[in-house]
Amino acid sequence: MTRDLFARHRAVLPDWLALYYEDPLEITHGEGRYVWDAAGNKYLDFFGGILTTMTAHALPEVTKAVAEQAGRIVHSSTLYLNRPMVELAERVAQLSGIPDARVFFTTSGTEANDTALLLATAYRRSNAILAMRNSYHGRSFSTVGITGNRGWSPTSLSPLQTLYVHGGVRTRGPYADLDDRDFIDACVTDLKDLLGHSRAPAALIAEPVQGVGGFTSPPDGLYAAFREVLHERGILWISDEVQTGWGRTGEHFWGWQAHARSGPPDIVTFAKGIGNGMSIGGVVARAEIMNCLDANSISTFGGTQVTMAAGLANLNHLLEHDLQGNARRVGGLLIERLRAVAAQVPHVREVRGRGLMIGVELTRPGTDEAAPEAASTVLEEARAGGLLVGKGGGHSTSVLRIAPPMSLTVAEAEEGAAILERALRSI
């Protein structure tokens, strides 16, 4: 049955729509942190639909909210007052830390980042954008144009002039051997030099932890230091929180808070986990920025009632059950467990991450050369053992990406670590 579905997939969908595994997997249902395939096999899910199933599969509060709202009205567009949208916007604005915040809902992280770029370039009257090397911000024409990861940038054509900055990757590149303080100073010097040779950019867009890039991050405080340079020149700071938002990093509710001495960003984008699988993205910005557009704009499906109801129920569950604290506690244990395993596996270059956002980078033993074939082997072996993980990385797809639902228990973390240990030893 799955092979027939695979053949039908290949017949009608694009070749570049990637599938995991030599024998692709059809997931039919899930509960908690587990999913089942069409053959009835059970898997511990350590990737959550690419960090999107944030709280749990089939979370009762969310499924109930969706069913009840669907029984009333599913959609009416942004042309009419929408109570669930207003209620979720109020919560997000309050949680954002941005003063006098306004919220605009979209259907995806790509669209959220696209909107942030529109706002920043209109507000600043500039089409120049600063972005980080190794970054990923979406698949639209504008977001591909600012993505600093070659594997996810299929065209160099862009409506924007993009200038790439050092700093998103701590352990590679020309500053890797510096200590944290000198690393930040070197990146700030590079930024100042870049600004001295370019037109005044509209904004810097940056992921606090680079997701597709392999869960890499700079030392705490880098973006605060950047912000001081940007603020002097009126350049906006956009924090792409599509993967880092809602407490997944454990230490903070938003990734930007690890760089908080200069206050919140001018614009924050979000998506993925807030809907727990429902299609929600959005932008938070100061009112003067959000309101700068001088033409009509709507979103047909952004903020639709059924997704907003899901987002409200999901956010309430996350806050009431302190899933941020759980991500910090259980994620910390999982990272240490994986580091102990990695010390005995020559292919593992680094285990890194925050909370339940963990990357395991694989290289050829004794070198810094990426080992994508080793990552593929581990992916297959982990699946055979009953565990689903992801892949990513800026230097080929050689980083295992681990991001389970934030309700992960200690016992489930140990179960997943044991399966991953066997898979890593199989390389």
MIVEX-484066 format. One record per residue: y, x negated, z negated of N, C-alpha, C in turn; residue in one letter. Coordinates in steps of 0.05 Angstrom, whole numbers, plus 32768, in hexadecimal, padded with zeros to 4 digits. Example, Ala and Ser with C-alpha at 12.3 -4.5 7.8 and 13.67 -1.06 7.14 Angstrom:
// residues 2
7F8E7EF87F647FA67F0A7F647FBE7EF87F64A7FD37EFF7F727FEB7EEF7F7180017EFE7F63S
//
This chain:
// residues 427
7FE87FEF800080008000800080197FEF8000M801A7FD97FEF80317FC87FEE80347FB88008T801E7FAF801480207FA1802D802B7FB38043R80237FCC8043802E7FDF8057804C7FE28053D80557FE4803980717FE7803480807FCE803CL80747FB6803880817F9D804080857F9D805FF80717FA6806E80737FA7808B80897FBA8093A808B7FD0808680A07FE3808C80BC7FD88085R80BD7FCA806F80D67FBC806680DF7FA9807CH80CD7F98808680D47F84809A80DC7F9180B4R80D27FA980BA80D87FB680D380F37FC280D5A80FF7FC980BE81187FD880BE812F7FCB80AFV81297FB6809E813E7FAA808E81447F8D8098L815B7F82809281637F68809C81517F518093P814E7F3D80A4813E7F26809D814A7F178085D81657F19808181717F0A806B81717F198051W81647F31805081617F3F803781497F348029L814D7F20801881387F11800D81267F217FFAA810D7F1A7FF980F97F257FE680EC7F0E7FD7L80E87F127FBD80D97EFE7FAD80BB7F007FB3Y80AE7EEA7FB080907EE87FB080847EE97FCCY806F7ED97FCF80607ED97FE980547EF47FEEE804B7F017FDA80427F1D7FDC80567F2E7FCDD806A7F3A7FDB80807F477FCE80777F5D7FBBP80887F627FA780817F747F9180917F8E7F93L80837FA57F9080907FBF7F8E808F7FC87F71E80A67FC97F6480A77FD27F4880AA7FF17F48I80987FFE7F3B8098801B7F3B80A580287F23T80A3801B7F0B80AF80277EF380B180127EDEH80C180187ECA80C680057EB480CB80137E9AG80C780047E8480CD800F7E6980D37FF77E57E80EA7FF97E4A80F27FE37E3880F77FC97E48G80E87FB57E4280EB7F9B7E5080D47F967E64R80C47FAB7E6A80AD7FA87E7B80B07FBA7E94Y80A47FB07EAA80A27FC07EC280867FBF7ECDV807F7FD27EDF80657FD47EEB80677FD57F09W80547FC97F1780547FC97F3480427FE07F3ED80417FE27F5980337FF87F6680157FF77F61A800B7FDF7F5A7FEE7FDC7F547FE87FE07F36A7FFC7FE67F277FF87FEA7F0A7FFA7FD27EF9G80027FBB7F0480057FA27EF5801F7FA47EE4N801D7F9A7ECB80347F9A7EB980417F7F7EB7K805B7F7E7EB7806A7F657EB680807F677EA0Y80847F517E92809B7F4E7E8180B37F467E93L80C87F557E9280DE7F517EA580F37F3F7E98D80F67F267EA381097F137E9A81207F107EAEF81247F247EC0813A7F227ED3814A7F3C7ED5F813F7F527ECD814E7F6B7ECA815C7F747EE3G814F7F737EFA815C7F7C7F1381757F6C7F19G81747F517F15818A7F3F7F1781A07F467F02I81987F447EE981AA7F487ED281B67F637ED0L81A97F777EDC81B57F927EDE81A87FA57ECAT818F7FA37EC581837FB37EB081897FA57E95T81A07FAC7E8A81AC7F9C7E7581A07FA37E5AM819B7FBD7E5581927FC57E3A81737FC87E3AT81687FD97E4C814B7FDC7E4D81457FEE7E65A812D7FEB7E6F81247FFE7E84811F80197E78H8127802E7E868123804A7E7E812E804F7E62A814680447E5C815280487E42815880667E3EL814C80727E2A814F808F7E27816B809A7E27P817E808C7E1A819980967E1981A680967E35E819F80837E4681AA80827E61819D80967E73V818380987E72817580AB7E84817D80C87E7CT818180CD7E63818A80E87E5A81A680EE7E64K81B880DA7E6281D480DE7E6B81D580E37E89A81C580D47E9881C480D77EB581BA80F37EBCV81A480FC7EAF819881167EB681AC812C7EAFA81B8812B7E9781CB81407E8F81E381417EA2E81EE812A7EA98205812A7EBB81FE81347ED7Q81E6812B7EE081DD81347EFB81D981527EFCA81D2815E7EE581CF817A7EE481EA818A7EE5G8200817C7EE0821A81887EE2822781827EFCR822F81697F01823981607F1B823581427F1DI822C813A7F358226811D7F39823F810E7F42V8250811B7F528265810C7F5F827B811E7F68H829481147F6682AB81247F7182C081127F7FS82BD80F77F7C82D080E37F8782E780DF7F73S82F780CB7F78830E80C57F67832680D67F6DT832480E97F7F833A80FC7F85833E81117F70L832A81137F5D832C81287F498329811A7F2DY833481287F198330811D7EFE8313811C7EF7L830C81077EE882EF81017EE382ED80F87EC6N82E3810A7EB582E381047E9882D180EB7E91R82B880E97E9C82A980D27E9582B680B77E9EP82C380B87EB582D180A07EBF82E880987EACM82F780AB7EA3830D80A57E918303809B7E77V82ED80A77E6C82E2809E7E5382D780827E54E82C9807B7E6A82BF80607E6C82D5804C7E71L82EA80547E80830180427E85830F803C7E6BA831280507E59831E804C7E3F830F80377E2FE82F480397E2F82E480267E2082E6800A7E2BR82E480087E4682E57FEE7E5383017FE17E4FV83167FF07E5283317FE57E4E83347FDA7E32A832A7FE97E1E832C7FE07E02831C7FC77DFDQ83047FC57E0982F37FAE7E0582FB7F967E15L830C7F9A7E2983137F837E3B83247F6E7E2ES83347F767E1B83477F637E0F83617F5F7E1FG83637F6C7E35837B7F6B7E47838F7F7F7E3DI83A87F777E3883BC7F8A7E2F83C47F9D7E46P83CA7FB67E3E83D37FCA7E5183C07FCB7E69D83A67FCC7E6483927FC97E79838E7FE37E89A83897FDF7EA283817FF57EB483657FEE7EC0R835580027EC583397FFE7ECE8335800D7EE8V83287FFF7EFB8321800C7F15830380087F18F82F4801D7F1D82D7801C7F2082CF80197F3DF82BB80097F4282AF80057F5D8291800A7F5BT828380047F70826680087F7082567FEF7F6DT82637FD87F6C82547FBE7F6B82667FA87F62S825B7F917F5B826A7F7A7F5482797F6E7F6CG826C7F6F7F8382797F667F9C82937F767FA0T82927F907F9E82A97FA17FA282BE7F9C7F8CE82B57F977F7482C87F917F5E82D77F787F64A82C97F637F6C82D77F4A7F7282E97F4C7F8BN82E07F5C7F9E82F07F617FB6830B7F6F7FAED83097F827F9B83217F8F7F9283337F7C7F82T83277F6B7F7283377F587F6383467F457F76A833A7F3D7F8B83477F2C7F9F835E7F3B7FADL83597F547FB3836F7F647FBF83877F667FACL83817F6C7F9383977F6E7F7F83A67F547F7CL83977F3E7F7983A47F247F7483B57F1B7F8CA83AA7F1E7FA483B97F157FBC83D17F277FC1T83CF7F417FBB83E67F537FBF83FB7F4D7FAAA83F37F497F9184067F447F7C84157F2A7F7FY84067F167F8984127EFB7F8C841D7EF57FA8R84177F077FBB84207F037FD784167EE87FE1R83FD7EE37FDC83F07ECA7FE583D37ED07FEBS83C87EC4800183AC7EC78007839B7EAF7FFFN83A77E9D7FF183987E857FE7838B7E8B7FCDA83717E837FCA83627E897FB283547E6F7FA9I83567E6A7F8F83477E547F83832C7E5F7F7AL83167E517F8082FC7E597F7882ED7E407F6FA82D77E447F6182C77E2E7F5682B17E267F69M82AC7E0C7F6B82957E037F7A827B7E0F7F6DR82687E157F7E824E7E207F75824F7E3D7F6DN82667E4A7F73826A7E667F6A825D7E7A7F7CS825A7E937F7282527EAA7F8282617EC27F79Y826C7ED27F8C827D7EE97F8482767F027F94H82627F027FA6825A7F1A7FB482557F167FD1G824F7F2C7FDF82477F2A7FFB825A7F37800FR82717F40800682857F4B801882937F338027S82A27F3A803C82AF7F26804C82C27F15803BF82D17F21802982E47F11801982D57F018003S82C17F0D7FF682B47EFF7FE082A27EE87FEAT82967EEC800282887ED5800E829B7EBE8014V82B47EC5801B82C87EB1802182D17EA0800AG82CB7EA97FF182D27E997FDA82BA7E8F7FCAI82A27E947FD582897E8B7FC982857E6E7FCET82817E5E7FB9827E7E417FBC82617E387FBCG824F7E4A7FC482327E437FC482287E477FE1N82227E327FEF821B7E33800B82047E468011R81F17E487FFF81DA7E59800481E17E778005G81F87E7E7FFB82007E9B7FFB821A7E9F800AW82217E8D801C823A7E8F802B82337E8D8049S822C7EA3805782237EA2807282387E9E8087P82527E9E807F82677E9A8093827E7E8B8086T828C7E7A809582A47E6D808B82BD7E7C8092S82BA7E9180A282D17EA280A982DA7EB28090L82F47EB4808C82FE7EC28074831B7ECA8078S83237EE0806B83407EE7806B834F7ED78057P83417EC78047834E7EB88031834D7E9A8036L83607E8C802B835F7E6F802A83547E67800FQ833C7E5C800F832E7E567FF5832F7E387FEFT83377E327FD683387E177FCD83257E147FB5L83127E017FB782FD7E007FA383037DEB7F8EY82FE7DF27F7583057DE27F5E82EC7DD87F50V82ED7DC07F4482D77DB67F3482D57DC47F19H82BE7DC47F0D82BB7DCC7EF182A57DE07EEBG829B7DEF7EFE82887E037EF8826C7DF97EF1G82667DE07EF9824C7DD37EF582507DBB7EE3V82457DBC7ECB824A7DA77EB7823A7D8E7EBCR82227D907EC6820F7D797EC6820B7D6D7EE2T821B7D757EF5821A7D697F1082367D637F19R82397D537F2E82537D4E7F3982607D357F2DG82797D2F7F3682857D157F2F828D7D127F12P828E7D297F0382967D277EE782807D2B7ED3Y82677D2C7EDD82507D337ECD824C7D207EB5A82537D077EB9824E7CF37EA482637CF37E8ED82797D017E91828E7D027E7D82877D137E66L82937D0E7E4E828F7D217E38829F7D3A7E3ED829C7D4F7E2D82A87D697E3382C67D677E35D82D37D597E2382F07D577E2382FA7D4A7E3DR82ED7D337E4482F67D257E5C82EF7D357E75D82D87D447E7482D17D557E8B82E77D697E90F82F07D777E7B83057D8B7E7E831E7D7E7E89I83267D677E7D833E7D597E86833C7D527EA4D83257D487EAD83227D407EC983247D597EDBA83187D6F7ED3831A7D877EE383367D927EE5C83457D917ECF83617D9A7ECF83717D887EE1V836D7D6E7EE0837B7D5B7EF183757D627F0FT835C7D677F1483547D6F7F3083627D897F38D83647D9C7F2683717DB57F2D838F7DB17F32L839C7DA17F2283B97D9B7F2683BD7D8D7F41K83AB7D7A7F4783AE7D6C7F6183AA7D7F7F78D83977D917F7683917DA57F8B83AA7DB77F8FL83B67DC07F7983CD7DD17F7B83E57DC37F88L83E67DA97F8483FC7D9A7F8F83FB7D967FADG83E47D9E7FB983E07D9A7FD683DA7DB47FE4H83E17DCB7FD883DA7DE57FE483F17DF97FDFS83EF7E0F7FEF84017E257FEA83FB7E327FCFR840E7E3F7FC384097E4B7FA883F37E607FAAA83DD7E5C7F9D83C77E6F7F9E83CE7E897F8FP83BF7E9E7F9683C27EB87F8883B47EB77F6DA839C7EAB7F6D838B7EAD7F5583757E987F55A836B7E937F3E83517E857F3A833D7E9A7F33L83267E9B7F4183107EAD7F3982F97E9B7F31I82ED7EA17F1A82D87E907F0F82C57EA07EFEA82AB7E9A7F0182967EA57EEF82957E937ED6E82977E9E7EBE82947E8D7EA6827A7E7F7EA5P82647E8C7EAE824A7E7F7EB382437E867ECFV823E7E737EE082387E787EFC821C7E837EFEQ82197E9C7F0982007EAA7F0981ED7EA07F1FG81F37EA77F3881E37E9E7F4E81E17E807F50V81F67E727F4681F77E557F4681E37E487F33G81D57E587F2381C17E4C7F1281C87E4C7EF4G81D87E5F7EEC81E07E617ECF81ED7E477EC5F81FF7E3C7ED5820E7E247ECD82287E2D7EC1T82347E1C7EB0824D7E237EA4825C7E097E9BS82767E0A7E9A82867DF37E9182867DF27E73P82917DDD7E6782967DDC7E4A82A97DF37E42P82A57DFD7E2A82B77E117E2082D47E067E20D82E67E177E2A83027E0F7E2A830D7E077E45G82FB7E037E5983047DFA7E7383177E0E7E7FL83107E287E7F83207E3C7E8D833A7E417E7DY833A7E3C7E6383537E3E7E5483667E277E5DA835B7E107E61836B7DF97E6A83757DFF7E87A83647E0A7E98836D7E127EB283837E277EB1F83807E3A7E9E83927E507E9C83AE7E467E96R83B17E317E8583CB7E277E7F83D97E1C7E98E83C97E0E7EA983D47E047EC283DC7E1B7ED5V83CA7E2F7ED783CF7E467EE883E77E567EDFL83E97E5B7EC583FE7E6C7EBA841A7E607EC0H841C7E467EBF84367E397EC5843F7E3F7EE2E842C7E447EF384327E497F1084307E667F18R842B7E787F0484297E947F0A840F7E9C7F18G83FB7E8A7F1883E17E907F2583CF7EA07F12I83C37EB57F1D83B27EC67F0C83967EBA7F07L838A7EC37EF2836E7EBB7EEB835D7ED47EECW83497ED47EFE83357EE97F00831B7EDF7EF4I83117EED7EE082F77EE67ED582E27EF87EE0S82CF7EED7EEF82B97EFC7EFB82A37EFF7EE5D82A27F177ED982907F1C7EC382797F2E7ECCE82737F2D7EE5825E7F3E7EF082437F387EE2V823E7F1F7EDC82257F187ECF82287F117EB2Q82407F087EAA82437EFE7E8E824E7F137E7BT82567F2A7E8582637F3E7E7482507F4D7E61G825B7F5B7E4E824D7F6E7E3D823C7F617E28W82417F477E2282347F3A7E0C821B7F2A7E13G82157F287E2D81FC7F1B7E3581FB7EFE7E2BR82127EF07E2A82117ED47E22820E7ED17E04T820E7EE77DF582087EE67DD982207EDE7DC8G822C7EC87DCE82437EBE7DBD825C7ED07DC1E825F7EDC7DD882777EEB7DDE82707F047DEDH82827F187DEB827F7F307DFB82857F2B7E18F82997F1B7E1E82A07F137E39829D7EF57E3BW82957EEB7E5282927ECF7E5682AD7EC07E52G82C37ECD7E5A82DD7EBF7E5882E47EB87E3CW82D87EC57E2882E07EC07E0C82D87EA57E02Q82C67E977E1182C17E7B7E0A82D87E697E12A82EC7E747E1F83037E647E28831D7E737E20H831D7E7D7E0783307E927E00834B7E897DF5A83507E6F7DF283687E687DE383827E707DF2R837F7E757E0C83977E7E7E1B83987E9C7E20S83877EAA7E1283877EC77E1583757ED17E2CG83747EEB7E3083627EF67E44836B7EF07E60P83597EF37E7483607EF07E9083747F067E99P83807F027EB083917F167EBB83807F2D7EC6D83697F267ED183567F3A7EDD833A7F337ED5I832A7F477ECE830E7F447EC882FE7F577EDBV82E97F4C7EE782D77F5D7EF782BD7F5F7EE9T82AF7F767EED82967F7B7EE082847F8C7EF2F826A7F8D7EEB82577F9D7EFA823C7F9A7EECA82277F9B7EFC820B7F977EF382047FA67EDAK82037F987EC381F77FA37EAB82037FBC7EA0G821C7FC17EA482297FD97E98821B7FF37EA0I82107FF47EB88203800D7EC181E5800E7EBBG81DA7FF77EB181BD7FF67EAB81AD7FFE7EC3N81B67FF77EDB81A87FFE7EF381B780127F04G81C980217EF981DA80327F0981F180217F16M81FB802A7F2C820D80197F3C822A801C7F32S823180097F20824C80087F1582587FEC7F17I82707FEA7F21827F7FD27F20829C7FD97F18G82AD7FC57F1482C87FCC7F0E82DA7FB57F09G82F47FBB7F0783097FA77F03831B7FB07EECV83227F9E7EDA83357FA37EC5834D7F907ECAV83657F9A7EC9837C7F897ECD83947F947EBEA83A87F837EB983C17F8E7EAE83CD7FA27EC1R83DB7FB67EB683E57FCC7EC683F77FC27EDDA84087FAE7ED8841A7FA57EED840A7F997F05E83F37F8D7F0083E27F837F1583D37F997F23I83C67FAA7F1383B67FC07F1E83C77FD37F2FM83E07FD77F2783F17FEA7F3484027FDE7F4BN83FC7FC67F52840E7FB87F6684097FC27F83C83F37FCF7F8883EE7FD87FA484027FED7FACL840C7FEB7FC584207FFD7FCE841580107FE4D83FB80147FE483EE80267FF783D980367FE8A83D0804C7FF483BB805C7FE783A1804D7FE6N839280527FD1837780477FCF836680597FBCS834D805D7FC4833B806D7FB48320805F7FB4I830D80697FA582F180617FA882E0807A7FA9S82D3807E7FBF82C380977FC282AD80987FACT829E80827FA9828880827F96828D80737F7DF82A280637F7B82A880557F6282B080697F4DG82A480677F3582AA80797F20829E80947F22G828A80977F32827D80B27F35827180BA7F1AT827180D57F15826B80DF7EFA825080D67EF0Q823C80D57F00822180CF7EF6821F80B27EEDV822C80A07EFC822B80847EF4823C807E7EDCT8252808C7ED9826380897EC2825580937EA9M824780A97EAB823780B37E948223809E7E8CA821680927E9F8202807D7E99821080657E8BA8227805D7E95823580467E8A823E804B7E6DG824880637E688250806A7E4D823880697E39L822280757E41820B80757E30820080597E2CA820080497E4181F6802E7E3F8207801D7E2DN8222801F7E318234800F7E21823280177E03L823080317DFE822E803A7DE28215802E7DD5N81FE802F7DE481E580247DD981E880067DD4H81F47FF77DE681F77FDA7DE382077FD47DCAL821D7FE27DC6822E7FDC7DAF82227FE57D95L82157FFD7D95820A80077D7C81F27FF77D73E81E37FEA7D8581CC7FDA7D7E81D17FBC7D7FH81EB7FB47D8181F37F987D8081E17F877D93D81DF7F8F7DAB81CF7F7F7DBE81DB7F647DC4L81F57F627DC182017F477DC381F67F347DAEQ81F47F3E7D9581E97F2E7D8081CB7F287D85G81BD7F3B7D9081A17F367D97819E7F217DADN81B07F227DC181B07F0E7DD681B57EF27DCAA81C67EF07DB781CC7ED77DAA81B37ECC7D9BR81A87EDE7D8B81917ED57D7A81787ED07D8AR816F7EE37D9A81567EE07DA9815A7ECC7DBFV81717ECC7DCC81777EB97DE181767E9D7DD7G81827E987DBF81817E7E7DB381657E747DAEG81547E857DA481387E7E7D9F812A7E787DB9L812F7E887DCE81227E847DE8812A7E6A7DF5L81447E647DF4814E7E4A7DFF81407E337DF1I813F7E337DD781337E1C7DC981157E1A7DCFE81077E317DD280EB7E317DD980E77E257DF4R80F87E2C7E0780F57E227E2380FD7E047E24L81107DFC7E1481167DDF7E1380FF7DCE7E08R80F17DD97DF580D97DCB7DEB80C47DC87E01A80C17DDD7E1080AE7DDC7E2780B77DC87E3CV80D17DCA7E4280DC7DB97E5780D97D9B7E52A80D97D947E3880D77D787E3180BC7D6C7E3AA80A97D7E7E40808E7D757E4780887D7A7E65Q809C7D837E7480987D897E9080AB7D787EA1V80A17D637EAF80B37D517EBD80C67D5E7ED2P80BE7D757EDC80CE7D827EF180E77D8F7EE6H80E87D947ECC80FF7DA27EC081167D8E7EBAV812C7D927EC881437D817EC481547D8A7EADR81577DA57EAA81687DAF7E9581617DCC7E8FE81637DD47E7681627DF07E6D817E7DF57E62V818C7E097E6D81A77E0E7E6581AC7E2C7E63R81C27E337E5681C97E4F7E5581D67E587E3CG81DC7E717E3A81E87E7E7E2381DB7E997E1FR81D37E9F7E0781C87EBA7E0281B07EBE7E13G81AF7ED67E2081997EDC7E3281A17ED87E4FL81AC7EC17E5481B47EB77E6F81AB7E9A7E70M81937E957E7981867E7B7E76817D7E707E91I81847E577E97817B7E4A7EB081697E337EAAG81547E307EB981417E197EB881427E0B7ED3V81507DF47ED481537DE67EED813C7DD37EF2E81307DD57F0A81197DC57F1281227DB07F27L81197D987F23811E7D827F3681047D727F3AT81057D617F4E80EE7D4F7F5280EF7D3B7F3BR80D87D377F2E80D87D267F1580E57D0B7F19P80F67D057F0581047CEB7F06811D7CEA7F17G81247D017F24813B7D017F35814C7D1A7F2FT81647D1B7F3C81747D337F3B81717D447F55D815C7D3F7F6481577D4D7F7D814B7D687F78E81577D7D7F82814E7D987F7D81317D9C7F87A81227DAD7F7981067DB27F7F81017DD07F83A810B7DDB7F9981087DF87F9D80EB7E017FA0P80DA7DEF7FAB80BE7DF67FAD80B17DF97F91E80BA7DE87F7E80B07DEB7F6380B87E057F57A80D27E0D7F5C80DB7E277F5180CB7E3E7F5DA80C57E3C7F7780B57E517F8380997E537F77S808D7E3B7F7180737E3A7F6480747E487F49T80887E417F39808B7E4D7F1E808F7E6B7F20V809F7E747F3380A47E907F36808A7E9F7F3BL80797E947F4D80607EA17F53804D7EA07F3CE804B7E897F2E80397E877F1780417E987F00E805C7E9B7EFC80657EAC7EE7805E7EC97EEDA80617ED27F0580597EED7F0D803B7EF17F08R802B7EDD7F10800E7EE07F0B80087EE37EEEA80197ED77EDD80147ED87EC080217EF17EB3G802F7F017EC3803B7F1A7EB980587F177EB1G80677F057EBE80847F017EB780947F007ED1L80AB7F0E7ED280BD7F0D7EE880D67EFE7EE0L80DD7EE97EF080F67EDA7EEC81047ED87F07V811C7ECE7F07812C7ECB7F1F812F7EAE7F27G813C7EAA7F3E81427E8F7F4881607E8D7F50K816B7E757F5081867E717F5A818C7E537F5AG81A57E4D7F5A81AD7E317F5A81BE7E297F72G81D27E187F6D81E37E0F7F8281D67DF97F93G81C47DE97F8781B77DD47F95819B7DDE7F9DH819A7DF17FB081827DFF7FB881797E117FA1S81667E237FA7815D7E367F9381487E2A7F81T81527E187F70813F7E087F5F81447E0E7F41S81527E237F3B81577E2A7F1F814A7E457F19V81397E467F05812D7E5F7EFC81427E6E7EEBL81477E877EF2815C7E967EE4814E7EAB7ED2R81547EA97EB881487EBA7EA4815D7ECB7E97I815B7EE57E9B81707EF87E9081637F137E8BA81537F157E7581457F2E7E6F81597F437E64P81507F5C7E6281617F6F7E5381687F657E38P81817F6C7E2F818B7F617E17817F7F6C7DFDM816C7F7E7E00815D7F887DE981437F797DE5S813F7F637DF381277F537DF181217F4C7DD4L81077F4F7DCD80FF7F497DB180F67F2C7DAFT80F37F227D9780EA7F077D9380CD7F047D9DV80BC7F187D9980A07F177DA280A07F167DC1A80B17F257DCE80B27F257DEB80BC7F0B7DF6E80D07EFF7DE880DA7EE57DF080C47ED07DEEA80B47ED17DDA809E7EBE7DD780897EC37DECE80837EDC7DF280707EE27E0780797ED77E22E80927EDC7E28809D7ED27E42809E7EB37E43G80A57EA77E2D80A67E897E2C808B7E7D7E30A80767E8A7E24805B7E807E2780517E827E44A80587E987E5180507E9B7E6E805F7E877E7FI80797E837E7980897E707E8880807E547E84L80777E4D7E6B806C7E337E6680547E2D7E77E80417E407E79802A7E3C7E8A80327E397EA7R80457E497EB0804E7E477ECC805B7E2C7ED1A806C7E227EBF80787E087EC380647DF17EC3L804F7DF37EB3803B7DDE7EB280297DDF7ECBR802B7DF47EDB801B7DF77EF380277DE87F0BS80407DDF7F08804D7DD37F20803D7DBA7F29I
//
